[in-house]
Amino acid sequence: MNMKKIGLQMNILMAVTLSFCLSLLGNLTSGHFTVQGFLMSFGISTIISLIIGFLVPMKKVEDGLVRKCGLEERSLPARLLSTLVSDLIYTPILTFSMVFMAYKQATAHGSKMPFLPSFIKSLILSLIVAYIVIFIITPVFLKFVMKQNGVSGPPAGGPPTDRN
């Protein structure tokens, strides 16, 4: 089993999905949704997410914290903690980048957008939405990626059976 390949595939899937959701959320809540703004936000956000995923060994960070807290691997508390770790690493950086980009565009066009209140409001909302998205899609993507790479866990519903 090639864990680096699985990690790379998870990084790509999570980066694209999280970037899509946060870009859509940001553009919809701004009150000025445009396809161009969404696509620009999505593209930049995806690039930033991929870079974070390549620089931060998320699995090692999450597993280390789960062990340090004395939680059982793959338990609900462990998943909740791992989701929080991912959320706190990705979301503030992505939110800051997107709000800063919107701030620069708005002020370039003569609007007076207050940066800090916009950032704080967006960050709170993004942390909540990203947490839910990460919690729901991570196991779905992991199961998909493991299956694509020929790695399977025990079959659901009981012990393995001989299927001829």
Backbone torsions as a table, in degrees:
resi	resn	phi	psi	omega
1	MET	NA	127.8	-177.5
2	ASN	-96.6	94.6	-175.2
3	MET	-66.6	-30.9	178.3
4	LYS	-65.2	-39.8	178.8
5	LYS	-65.6	-42.6	178.4
6	ILE	-63.9	-43.4	178.0
7	GLY	-61.2	-41.2	178.5
8	LEU	-64.0	-44.8	179.4
9	GLN	-64.5	-40.1	177.4
10	MET	-64.8	-40.8	178.7
11	ASN	-58.5	-46.5	-178.5
12	ILE	-65.4	-48.8	-179.1
13	LEU	-61.5	-45.3	-178.7
14	MET	-68.3	-40.6	-179.7
15	ALA	-61.6	-47.2	-178.6
16	VAL	-65.8	-45.3	-177.5
17	THR	-66.6	-48.0	-179.9
18	LEU	-64.5	-41.1	178.5
19	SER	-63.6	-42.3	178.4
20	PHE	-59.9	-50.5	-177.0
21	CYS	-63.5	-46.3	-178.2
22	LEU	-70.3	-35.6	177.5
23	SER	-66.9	-42.0	177.6
24	LEU	-64.2	-45.9	178.9
25	LEU	-59.1	-48.2	-178.7
26	GLY	-61.5	-43.7	-179.7
27	ASN	-69.9	-37.5	179.3
28	LEU	-70.2	-38.0	-178.5
29	THR	-80.8	-13.0	-179.8
30	SER	-72.8	-22.8	-177.0
31	GLY	84.2	1.1	-179.1
32	HIS	-132.6	56.1	-178.7
33	PHE	-69.1	127.9	170.6
34	THR	-135.8	149.0	178.1
35	VAL	-61.8	-42.6	179.9
36	GLN	-61.3	-44.3	178.9
37	GLY	-63.7	-41.7	178.2
38	PHE	-63.2	-47.9	-178.3
39	LEU	-62.9	-39.9	178.2
40	MET	-65.3	-45.4	179.0
41	SER	-62.2	-45.0	179.8
42	PHE	-62.2	-45.1	-179.4
43	GLY	-63.3	-48.3	-179.5
44	ILE	-65.5	-43.0	179.9
45	SER	-62.0	-41.0	178.7
46	THR	-63.6	-43.8	178.5
47	ILE	-61.1	-45.8	179.3
48	ILE	-62.9	-43.1	179.1
49	SER	-61.6	-42.2	178.6
50	LEU	-63.6	-41.8	178.8
51	ILE	-62.2	-46.2	177.9
52	ILE	-58.6	-45.2	-179.5
53	GLY	-61.8	-33.2	178.2
54	PHE	-78.1	-31.2	-177.0
55	LEU	-85.9	-33.7	-175.9
56	VAL	-105.5	118.5	177.5
57	PRO	-76.3	82.3	-171.8
58	MET	-54.0	-45.6	-178.3
59	LYS	-59.3	-44.8	-179.8
60	LYS	-66.1	-42.4	179.9
61	VAL	-63.6	-49.5	-178.6
62	GLU	-63.0	-48.9	-179.1
63	ASP	-62.1	-39.8	178.9
64	GLY	-62.5	-42.7	179.7
65	LEU	-69.3	-38.4	177.4
66	VAL	-61.3	-45.2	178.1
67	ARG	-63.9	-43.8	-178.7
68	LYS	-61.6	-33.1	178.8
69	CYS	-84.6	-3.1	177.7
70	GLY	72.2	27.6	-179.7
71	LEU	-91.6	149.3	176.9
72	GLU	-74.9	131.1	179.4
73	GLU	-57.1	143.3	177.9
74	ARG	65.0	10.5	175.4
75	SER	-81.9	165.6	178.8
76	LEU	-59.8	-46.3	177.7
77	PRO	-60.1	-36.4	178.1
78	ALA	-66.2	-41.7	177.7
79	ARG	-64.3	-41.7	178.9
80	LEU	-61.8	-42.4	178.9
81	LEU	-68.1	-43.7	178.7
82	SER	-61.3	-39.6	178.0
83	THR	-64.0	-42.0	178.5
84	LEU	-62.2	-41.5	178.9
85	VAL	-60.7	-50.0	179.1
86	SER	-59.8	-44.9	-179.2
87	ASP	-59.5	-45.0	-177.3
88	LEU	-73.4	-20.3	177.1
89	ILE	-84.4	-47.3	-174.8
90	TYR	-81.9	-50.8	-167.2
91	THR	-61.3	-46.3	179.7
92	PRO	-60.8	-38.6	-179.8
93	ILE	-67.3	-46.4	180.0
94	LEU	-64.8	-43.5	-179.0
95	THR	-64.5	-44.8	178.3
96	PHE	-58.4	-45.7	-178.8
97	SER	-61.3	-44.7	-177.4
98	MET	-70.2	-41.5	178.8
99	VAL	-68.0	-39.6	178.4
100	PHE	-62.7	-42.3	178.2
101	MET	-62.5	-44.3	178.8
102	ALA	-64.6	-39.5	178.8
103	TYR	-62.2	-46.1	179.6
104	LYS	-62.7	-42.8	179.5
105	GLN	-66.2	-42.4	-178.4
106	ALA	-65.6	-45.9	-178.5
107	THR	-71.1	-27.3	176.3
108	ALA	-67.7	-26.2	179.3
109	HIS	-98.2	12.3	174.9
110	GLY	90.2	0.1	178.3
111	SER	-79.3	153.3	177.5
112	LYS	-109.3	89.7	-179.3
113	MET	-97.6	120.9	177.6
114	PRO	-73.7	117.3	-173.2
115	PHE	-66.7	-55.3	-172.9
116	LEU	-61.0	-49.3	177.3
117	PRO	-60.9	-37.5	178.3
118	SER	-65.0	-41.7	-179.7
119	PHE	-65.4	-47.3	-176.9
120	ILE	-63.3	-45.9	179.0
121	LYS	-61.2	-45.9	-179.5
122	SER	-65.6	-39.7	-179.1
123	LEU	-63.8	-44.9	-179.7
124	ILE	-61.1	-48.8	179.8
125	LEU	-63.8	-42.8	-179.6
126	SER	-65.5	-38.8	178.2
127	LEU	-61.6	-40.6	-179.8
128	ILE	-67.7	-49.8	-178.3
129	VAL	-65.1	-44.7	-179.2
130	ALA	-62.9	-39.2	178.6
131	TYR	-58.8	-47.0	-179.6
132	ILE	-64.2	-45.4	180.0
133	VAL	-61.5	-48.3	-178.6
134	ILE	-62.0	-44.8	-178.4
135	PHE	-60.7	-40.9	-176.6
136	ILE	-78.0	-45.0	-170.9
137	ILE	-86.9	-23.3	-178.2
138	THR	-56.9	-51.4	179.8
139	PRO	-66.0	-31.5	178.7
140	VAL	-65.6	-48.6	179.2
141	PHE	-65.6	-39.4	-178.9
142	LEU	-63.7	-43.1	177.4
143	LYS	-61.7	-43.9	179.1
144	PHE	-61.8	-48.5	-177.8
145	VAL	-65.4	-41.2	179.1
146	MET	-63.1	-42.5	179.5
147	LYS	-64.0	-42.7	179.1
148	GLN	-62.2	-27.1	-178.4
149	ASN	-100.4	11.7	175.6
150	GLY	75.2	19.9	178.7
151	VAL	-108.2	125.9	179.5
152	SER	-132.1	152.4	175.9
153	GLY	-93.1	-170.8	178.0
154	PRO	-66.2	145.0	-179.3
155	PRO	-64.2	148.5	178.5
156	ALA	-70.4	143.0	172.9
157	GLY	93.7	7.3	174.7
158	GLY	138.8	-167.6	-176.4
159	PRO	-70.5	159.7	179.7
160	PRO	-62.4	149.0	178.1
161	THR	-121.6	159.9	178.2
162	ASP	-87.6	113.3	-179.0
163	ARG	-111.9	102.0	-179.9
164	ASN	-99.5	NA	NA
